[in-house]
């Protein structure tokens, strides 16, 4: 299992994408505001995602 780094873009849960802001032991904290359709989704700006539940799609960090 590859663990994301701060700044990476990850994808999880039915296509949601976000930028990793913090890495915890079992999860990452992700900023979701990078998505073009963020405003229309009515979801929180940040969320926690378990390391087992995401895919790294960009290594910008």
N, CA, C and O atoms as CSV, one atom per row, in Angstrom:
chain,resi,resn,atom,element,x,y,z
A,1,UNK,N,N,0.845,-1.183,0.000
A,1,UNK,CA,C,0.000,0.000,0.000
A,1,UNK,C,C,0.890,1.246,0.000
A,1,UNK,O,O,1.764,1.399,0.854
A,2,UNK,N,N,0.654,2.125,-0.965
A,2,UNK,CA,C,1.387,3.383,-1.040
A,2,UNK,C,C,0.615,4.455,-0.289
A,2,UNK,O,O,-0.578,4.649,-0.521
A,3,UNK,N,N,1.295,5.146,0.606
A,3,UNK,CA,C,0.656,6.200,1.389
A,3,UNK,C,C,0.914,7.541,0.714
A,3,UNK,O,O,2.044,7.845,0.333
A,4,UNK,N,N,-0.132,8.336,0.570
A,4,UNK,CA,C,-0.028,9.645,-0.062
A,4,UNK,C,C,0.839,10.585,0.773
A,4,UNK,O,O,1.015,10.397,1.976
A,5,UNK,N,N,1.374,11.599,0.098
A,5,UNK,CA,C,2.152,12.637,0.760
A,5,UNK,C,C,1.373,13.947,0.701
A,5,UNK,O,O,0.453,14.097,-0.102
A,6,UNK,N,N,1.751,14.890,1.559
A,6,UNK,CA,C,1.106,16.199,1.555
A,6,UNK,C,C,1.236,16.809,0.158
A,6,UNK,O,O,2.322,16.826,-0.422
A,7,UNK,N,N,0.129,17.302,-0.369
A,7,UNK,CA,C,0.107,17.904,-1.692
A,7,UNK,C,C,-0.381,16.981,-2.788
A,7,UNK,O,O,-0.770,17.454,-3.856
A,8,UNK,N,N,-0.371,15.661,-2.554
A,8,UNK,CA,C,-0.866,14.707,-3.547
A,8,UNK,C,C,-2.356,14.897,-3.762
A,8,UNK,O,O,-3.079,15.299,-2.850
A,9,UNK,N,N,-2.809,14.607,-4.968
A,9,UNK,CA,C,-4.236,14.578,-5.272
A,9,UNK,C,C,-4.659,13.117,-5.220
A,9,UNK,O,O,-4.042,12.261,-5.854
A,10,UNK,N,N,-5.719,12.838,-4.457
A,10,UNK,CA,C,-6.211,11.462,-4.347
A,10,UNK,C,C,-7.659,11.397,-4.807
A,10,UNK,O,O,-8.371,12.400,-4.829
A,11,UNK,N,N,-8.074,10.192,-5.171
A,11,UNK,CA,C,-9.465,9.937,-5.554
A,11,UNK,C,C,-10.005,8.867,-4.634
A,11,UNK,O,O,-9.305,7.915,-4.289
A,12,UNK,N,N,-11.272,9.030,-4.232
A,12,UNK,CA,C,-11.883,8.088,-3.302
A,12,UNK,C,C,-13.393,8.168,-3.444
A,12,UNK,O,O,-13.905,9.104,-4.057
A,13,UNK,N,N,-14.103,7.216,-2.897
A,13,UNK,CA,C,-15.558,7.198,-2.767
A,13,UNK,C,C,-16.301,7.780,-3.973
A,13,UNK,O,O,-16.701,8.944,-3.955
A,14,UNK,N,N,-16.481,6.979,-5.007
A,14,UNK,CA,C,-17.278,7.351,-6.176
A,14,UNK,C,C,-16.766,8.586,-6.908
A,14,UNK,O,O,-17.565,9.403,-7.365
A,15,UNK,N,N,-15.460,8.736,-7.026
A,15,UNK,CA,C,-14.900,9.799,-7.853
A,15,UNK,C,C,-14.604,11.117,-7.174
A,15,UNK,O,O,-14.200,12.065,-7.848
A,16,UNK,N,N,-14.788,11.220,-5.866
A,16,UNK,CA,C,-14.415,12.456,-5.178
A,16,UNK,C,C,-12.904,12.599,-5.214
A,16,UNK,O,O,-12.173,11.613,-5.114
A,17,UNK,N,N,-12.438,13.845,-5.361
A,17,UNK,CA,C,-10.998,14.105,-5.414
A,17,UNK,C,C,-10.646,15.199,-4.425
A,17,UNK,O,O,-11.454,16.083,-4.142
A,18,UNK,N,N,-9.429,15.128,-3.903
A,18,UNK,CA,C,-8.985,16.151,-2.978
A,18,UNK,C,C,-7.479,16.181,-2.847
A,18,UNK,O,O,-6.787,15.242,-3.239
A,19,UNK,N,N,-6.973,17.284,-2.286
A,19,UNK,CA,C,-5.542,17.456,-2.049
A,19,UNK,C,C,-5.228,17.107,-0.604
A,19,UNK,O,O,-5.879,17.608,0.312
A,20,UNK,N,N,-4.233,16.250,-0.395
A,20,UNK,CA,C,-3.841,15.820,0.945
A,20,UNK,C,C,-3.213,16.994,1.696
A,20,UNK,O,O,-2.283,17.633,1.204
A,21,UNK,N,N,-3.735,17.269,2.896
A,21,UNK,CA,C,-3.211,18.347,3.731
A,21,UNK,C,C,-2.430,17.841,4.930
A,21,UNK,O,O,-1.497,18.499,5.390
A,22,UNK,N,N,-2.807,16.669,5.438
A,22,UNK,CA,C,-2.134,16.128,6.610
A,22,UNK,C,C,-2.194,14.610,6.550
A,22,UNK,O,O,-3.172,14.031,6.078
A,23,UNK,N,N,-1.136,13.977,7.033
A,23,UNK,CA,C,-1.061,12.522,7.048
A,23,UNK,C,C,-1.100,12.052,8.495
A,23,UNK,O,O,-0.300,12.490,9.322
A,24,UNK,N,N,-2.031,11.163,8.790
A,24,UNK,CA,C,-2.142,10.552,10.110
A,24,UNK,C,C,-1.690,9.096,10.003
A,24,UNK,O,O,-1.357,8.627,8.915
A,25,UNK,N,N,-1.680,8.396,11.109
A,25,UNK,CA,C,-1.217,7.010,11.109
A,25,UNK,C,C,-2.037,6.111,10.188
A,25,UNK,O,O,-1.479,5.300,9.449
A,26,UNK,N,N,-3.364,6.255,10.232
A,26,UNK,CA,C,-4.238,5.382,9.447
A,26,UNK,C,C,-5.052,6.105,8.381
A,26,UNK,O,O,-5.867,5.482,7.701
A,27,UNK,N,N,-4.842,7.415,8.225
A,27,UNK,CA,C,-5.684,8.176,7.307
A,27,UNK,C,C,-4.991,9.464,6.872
A,27,UNK,O,O,-3.918,9.820,7.361
A,28,UNK,N,N,-5.645,10.149,5.934
A,28,UNK,CA,C,-5.187,11.470,5.502
A,28,UNK,C,C,-6.349,12.454,5.635
A,28,UNK,O,O,-7.515,12.066,5.564
A,29,UNK,N,N,-6.020,13.715,5.827
A,29,UNK,CA,C,-7.018,14.779,5.813
A,29,UNK,C,C,-6.918,15.436,4.447
A,29,UNK,O,O,-5.834,15.808,3.999
A,30,UNK,N,N,-8.081,15.574,3.784
A,30,UNK,CA,C,-8.120,15.983,2.389
A,30,UNK,C,C,-8.960,17.253,2.217
A,30,UNK,O,O,-10.040,17.380,2.794
A,31,UNK,N,N,-8.442,18.191,1.410
A,31,UNK,CA,C,-9.177,19.403,1.036
A,31,UNK,C,C,-9.924,19.114,-0.261
A,31,UNK,O,O,-9.306,18.835,-1.289
A,32,UNK,N,N,-11.249,19.181,-0.212
A,32,UNK,CA,C,-12.080,18.839,-1.364
A,32,UNK,C,C,-12.379,20.029,-2.273
A,32,UNK,O,O,-12.970,19.849,-3.338
A,33,UNK,N,N,-11.986,21.232,-1.882
A,33,UNK,CA,C,-12.356,22.428,-2.648
A,33,UNK,C,C,-11.659,22.509,-3.999
A,33,UNK,O,O,-11.966,23.410,-4.780
A,34,UNK,N,N,-10.738,21.607,-4.305
A,34,UNK,CA,C,-10.061,21.628,-5.606
A,34,UNK,C,C,-10.960,21.121,-6.733
A,34,UNK,O,O,-10.660,21.343,-7.907
A,35,UNK,N,N,-12.056,20.444,-6.392
A,35,UNK,CA,C,-12.950,19.912,-7.418
A,35,UNK,C,C,-13.731,21.052,-8.067
A,35,UNK,O,O,-14.209,21.956,-7.381
A,36,UNK,N,N,-13.858,21.002,-9.399
A,36,UNK,CA,C,-14.586,22.046,-10.131
A,36,UNK,C,C,-16.039,22.155,-9.684
A,36,UNK,O,O,-16.595,23.253,-9.648
A,37,UNK,N,N,-16.654,21.032,-9.344
A,37,UNK,CA,C,-18.074,21.020,-8.971
A,37,UNK,C,C,-18.285,21.030,-7.459
A,37,UNK,O,O,-19.359,20.656,-6.989
A,38,UNK,N,N,-17.280,21.450,-6.688
A,38,UNK,CA,C,-17.369,21.410,-5.227
A,38,UNK,C,C,-18.591,22.155,-4.703
A,38,UNK,O,O,-19.306,21.625,-3.852
A,39,UNK,N,N,-18.849,23.365,-5.185
A,39,UNK,CA,C,-19.962,24.185,-4.684
A,39,UNK,C,C,-21.308,23.481,-4.858
A,39,UNK,O,O,-22.173,23.589,-3.988
A,40,UNK,N,N,-21.496,22.772,-5.949
A,40,UNK,CA,C,-22.783,22.130,-6.218
A,40,UNK,C,C,-22.985,20.840,-5.422
A,40,UNK,O,O,-24.109,20.344,-5.333
A,41,UNK,N,N,-21.929,20.298,-4.850
A,41,UNK,CA,C,-22.033,19.023,-4.128
A,41,UNK,C,C,-22.568,19.170,-2.704
A,41,UNK,O,O,-23.088,18.211,-2.134
A,42,UNK,N,N,-22.444,20.361,-2.131
A,42,UNK,CA,C,-22.905,20.611,-0.762
A,42,UNK,C,C,-22.310,19.616,0.229
A,42,UNK,O,O,-23.026,18.948,0.975
A,43,UNK,N,N,-20.988,19.537,0.216
A,43,UNK,CA,C,-20.252,18.680,1.140
A,43,UNK,C,C,-19.260,19.544,1.913
A,43,UNK,O,O,-18.954,20.659,1.490
A,44,UNK,N,N,-18.750,19.041,3.048
A,44,UNK,CA,C,-17.758,19.811,3.821
A,44,UNK,C,C,-16.485,20.063,3.005
A,44,UNK,O,O,-16.193,19.334,2.057
A,45,UNK,N,N,-15.735,21.098,3.380
A,45,UNK,CA,C,-14.496,21.432,2.669
A,45,UNK,C,C,-13.413,20.380,2.862
A,45,UNK,O,O,-12.593,20.163,1.970
A,46,UNK,N,N,-13.404,19.727,4.015
A,46,UNK,CA,C,-12.365,18.743,4.315
A,46,UNK,C,C,-12.990,17.457,4.821
A,46,UNK,O,O,-14.096,17.449,5.360
A,47,UNK,N,N,-12.257,16.373,4.635
A,47,UNK,CA,C,-12.710,15.078,5.128
A,47,UNK,C,C,-11.500,14.209,5.461
A,47,UNK,O,O,-10.369,14.526,5.090
A,48,UNK,N,N,-11.754,13.120,6.158
A,48,UNK,CA,C,-10.719,12.160,6.525
A,48,UNK,C,C,-10.941,10.897,5.699
A,48,UNK,O,O,-12.066,10.409,5.588
A,49,UNK,N,N,-9.861,10.371,5.120
A,49,UNK,CA,C,-9.949,9.174,4.282
A,49,UNK,C,C,-8.905,8.165,4.748
A,49,UNK,O,O,-7.724,8.492,4.867
A,50,UNK,N,N,-9.347,6.945,5.008
A,50,UNK,CA,C,-8.449,5.862,5.408
A,50,UNK,C,C,-7.479,5.542,4.271
A,50,UNK,O,O,-7.844,5.626,3.098
A,51,UNK,N,N,-6.244,5.175,4.619
A,51,UNK,CA,C,-5.232,4.856,3.618
A,51,UNK,C,C,-5.679,3.747,2.663
A,51,UNK,O,O,-5.254,3.717,1.509
A,52,UNK,N,N,-6.523,2.847,3.130
A,52,UNK,CA,C,-6.980,1.730,2.299
A,52,UNK,C,C,-8.050,2.140,1.295
A,52,UNK,O,O,-8.400,1.353,0.416
A,53,UNK,N,N,-8.576,3.360,1.410
A,53,UNK,CA,C,-9.755,3.749,0.636
A,53,UNK,C,C,-9.512,4.801,-0.440
A,53,UNK,O,O,-10.470,5.369,-0.963
A,54,UNK,N,N,-8.252,5.077,-0.784
A,54,UNK,CA,C,-7.997,6.068,-1.821
A,54,UNK,C,C,-6.949,5.588,-2.809
A,54,UNK,O,O,-6.214,4.632,-2.560
A,55,UNK,N,N,-6.904,6.290,-3.954
A,55,UNK,CA,C,-5.905,6.058,-4.976
A,55,UNK,C,C,-5.214,7.379,-5.259
A,55,UNK,O,O,-5.884,8.397,-5.433
A,56,UNK,N,N,-3.891,7.386,-5.307
A,56,UNK,CA,C,-3.152,8.601,-5.637
A,56,UNK,C,C,-3.246,8.821,-7.144
A,56,UNK,O,O,-2.883,7.943,-7.927
A,57,UNK,N,N,-3.737,10.000,-7.551
A,57,UNK,CA,C,-3.850,10.262,-8.982
A,57,UNK,C,C,-2.861,11.322,-9.468
A,57,UNK,O,O,-2.654,11.457,-10.674
A,58,UNK,N,N,-2.250,12.072,-8.555
A,58,UNK,CA,C,-1.251,13.058,-8.942
A,58,UNK,C,C,-0.276,13.270,-7.790
A,58,UNK,O,O,-0.678,13.424,-6.636
A,59,UNK,N,N,1.004,13.274,-8.123
A,59,UNK,CA,C,2.039,13.450,-7.115
A,59,UNK,C,C,2.562,14.889,-7.120
A,59,UNK,O,O,3.768,15.106,-7.230
A,60,UNK,N,N,1.683,15.852,-7.006
A,60,UNK,CA,C,2.092,17.257,-7.059
A,60,UNK,C,C,2.874,17.683,-5.831
A,60,UNK,O,O,3.572,18.696,-5.863
A,61,UNK,N,N,2.764,16.915,-4.736
A,61,UNK,CA,C,3.403,17.289,-3.496
A,61,UNK,C,C,4.875,17.103,-3.569
A,61,UNK,O,O,5.581,17.374,-2.598
